[in-house]
């Protein structure tokens, strides 16, 4: 199994991100900037990968399902992420959880998601207090599987509002409705890492540093 390349004298860990979503790939690349980790998405592989079913009842279960499903096909180090979206003060029927795209049994397109959540915010007075429970599973090999869903990779609380920002990114439709609570500004109008991170950068970076160091140290024992 090929894990490392040498670039300018530095060991680089090569990982596959189990996603076909280019926006998610770019976001993770930004979060891991400065680490000796190179990631590529499923679309860059020389094979078509069957996508996982995602039948878990929580984000971590889905992340594990996806990572193991892809690893069984690719047999290379791969990680997958999953998120659940949660609102405060809504009826149970309006709580998406892990079914962010699958509403009442229907799989929405990204544009349909934008419309649905905009109307949901309008139903509750124009804004919803929201947060993401994020999770990740990294499969280095059949014996080294790392899972995590700690609160340091959950998002900060923010608002989902009824009026979309003029900026729209395919793959991240709800970013157009996301507003920082403190400043009441859309995240697209903020500057620096704060504009995209929702408070999760350090948590994800620490997960990769800890997991990869554990794997390398165990490999040399």
Steps between C-alpha positions, in 0.01 A plus 500: 500500500641840398466748784778753464662714235808714535462868411795736555638260761174484697293188559147553370207290614265433209135448590181463300198700612192285447293760318406604148419850625770746383386765750555261790843407362609865473370575848697212653814599307477847654456358850809280460726767351849485650481130590695241301180348369388483138138411430311413186134429438330197351458670163878484445522122532541277196191303596134559570427455868163378623369748755399389849132481596528714817237327709643605839290676760778743594781677310780276631322181389468643150863615491616150596268337245636718222867465589481119531296468182755701300800329660368156405496613138816709483727334758679829566493740796173690486284714725137603494307767686135534583290769663164540664321834506312587817271791583397639836132546577342327200236229474640147478376466142715799404820366659721376213778325696689272258232545234618841384434425133235232544185679612192287573650219293585718199860569390528872427729664250728773635270770361199329658685492834556874479129557440385254767715639782428859401129428533556312827677802648212718383258264678683568829515877471784548251787323671588171670777441753698212351816294543665206327607182677796393287678165499791337322636150440852438369587149377875453458473124459276216617652512849536873551169685497460838672157646582410830659196718567617717790350842558816675377401402146137603549422841357440813699134594526383722218182619334330353196301789354223529245677733254791344304829681445576588138798262509411135439740204499383175347552230761461736798156657441429578864806724521288754310256506794759491780545805724740549790305564820743752652533731202172415323702487178486224240809282521571594140541860618754415771873496434772242559455147627196606700308539175489122446616313806198520735755430775609152385848549349707420809290194583545344157870583486556345843312186395729446201818580693409263785373218279788504251761523776337205675502300177864581419620425853309171511647406163852529640438304821 
